[in-house]
Structure formats: C-alpha cells, structure tokens
Amino acid sequence: MKVTKESASFVGELPATGLVEYLKSFNGCVDYGYIVDNDCILPFIKRKRLIFYYIQLPTPVLGAKDIDEEKIFLEEALEFIKKNIRADFISTTNTGIFNSYPNGSMYCKFGSYILDLRKTEDELFTLLHSKHRNVIRKAQKDGLLVFSGKEYLGDCYNLINETFSRQGLIAPTYEYVQQLSCLNENVFFSIVKAGNEIQGSAIFIWNKNHSCFYLHGGSTEHPHSGAMNLLHWETILQMKKNGVKFYDFVGGRINPKEGSRLEGIQRFKSRFGGDFEIGYLWKYPFSNIKYKIYSFLLTIYFKYYKGENYEGDVIDQEQKAGN
C-alpha cells in the first residue's frame, strides 16, 4: 500500500470526484493524493480547520471487485493512515457512498438517486414523473432557456449563496467555486432564464464513461414553474452526448421527515426516474479527544453564531433516526 499524487496512470478510471483539480478545490486543503494497493484506489483530501487535521474521502474504493475486497482494503487503509498521514479523524462525503465500512467506525445508511444515461432519450423522458414532464414542456413553451459555461460561474455562485442563506445553511465559498473552474471541461456551470431573469442555477462535475454529479443548486424564491426541472433535463441530455454513463443527484436520506425541506428535495430528485441506490457513509476518529473538542466547538458555533442547535453531521442525524 502506498500514497501517490501521480494519477496519470489511472486517470481514465477516475470519476470527476477523484480528479486532482476536484481534490484541491476543498477549503482548507493542505494535502491530497491516492492510497493505492493492487487494483484498489482511494482518493483523499487532507484538510485543516483551526488546530484540527482531518481526511475526507469523496469517492468509494475504486477498483474493488466486491464488498469483501473493499472492506479489507478499508481496514488496511486505516492502519496505513494512522502510521503515515497525520490526522485527527477521517470521514466520507455524500458524493462517496461506500458498499461497506471499517470496523470501529461510526456509520449510517445513505443513498442517492442515480439515472442510467445509457438509455435512449425517449426512454429517459418516459422515466420522468408525469408532473416533471408537464412542467418541462410548459417551461419550454414559455421560452425558458438553459445556458452553460464558465462565464456563468458568478451567476451560479450568487444564486446558490442566496438560496443557502434563505434556508439558513452554510453556503459554499466563492474561492471554492472558483477552484472548481480548474476542472475545465469537467465542470458545468448552468443557469436557466425566463427572458432576462435568471430563475435557477446549478454546478455539475463529470467525467466521460463515469458519472455526472449534481454538486450544488439554487433558485429564486419564487422561480418559474419547471425552471429547475428543465435545467436538469437539458443537462441530462448534454451529459448523455458527452459519453457520461450515470447522472448522480448526490445524496438522499433513507427516511426524510415527512413535510420537511429534505423530503421535498428528494421527491424532486426521485421524479427524474433514477434508481435509489443505498450504501454507507462513515467516519472514524483517530483521536477521540480532539474529535470531541471539534464537535463541541461546532455546537458552540451553531448556537452563538447561527442561533440554532447543532444536530450533528449527517451520520449523527441518521443514526438518531435509526438508519
């Protein structure tokens, strides 16, 4: 087992979430690389926040032949990280849903709606929920248009930031969005307009023969009906033309609370006809004391700066929900 930054030999095997430019885009990134053993590859980012160093995994183990091989690799990778990479804890991200988890880790079930783009355009349109089909047709009839390119980076960021703020969430930083542009043709900044008014925006990353990932999205407070549906539909068709195999809506709770914002988001994603694929998110503290201090500081931050109770990360929340 070794760490390498030389991805040229296996770059064709990497999803967009494993490309060097994406790894380097994370705020506080102090190191990155690939843990490699035989055919198995695990991209990682090492980040620093205050006095804490932590590792994040944006993809599952690549190249593992089955669940057993993935689990064995993860067990050995944890020991390797302990000895060779300074970190207080390690965690997965919602773009990297694993088939297994290492012993001793904290974990939860988690899923994502994934659409198979190897189907024909007619088959994909048929898979859409009837309400999605209707509002897409209406948006097209009303003259809404989708535009994509790096020139829309600022528009994407502004609307995503506005949406996150409206929902009381921490928005991605402008520096992070700018860094994503280093993915060049593998990043997709998209907006949808009604006349001269931007109705919605989204940021995608993709790699040929792999997946397109829906990273972030935003809309006006009262967007034109079907605006975001049309944006996704047009992107689905473009990704199919680009040779992408799967369209990943990124992230889905197992049983979101009825009537919640998350339930509404997942209903929107599910109606594009993708399969809900379930795996695991997990985390592992190398230093229990530092991890507890880190969690305590997050609690203080949310209470005194955000005016709300910190309910833990996704894994904490899903474990409390029994998932």
URCOR-V664068 format. One record per helix or strand of 3 or more residues. SS is the DSSP state (a for helix, b for strand). FROM is the first residue (numbers start at 1). LEN is the number of residues. If there is no record, write none. Layout:
BEGIN
{{SS:FROM:LEN} {SS:FROM:LEN}}
END
This chain:
BEGIN
{{b:2:3} {a:11:3} {a:16:3} {a:20:4} {b:29:9} {b:40:10} {b:52:6} {a:67:18} {b:89:4} {b:106:11} {a:121:7} {a:130:12} {b:145:4} {a:150:17} {a:174:13} {b:187:8} {b:197:10} {b:211:9} {a:227:15} {b:246:3} {a:261:10} {b:275:11} {a:288:18} {a:314:7}}
END
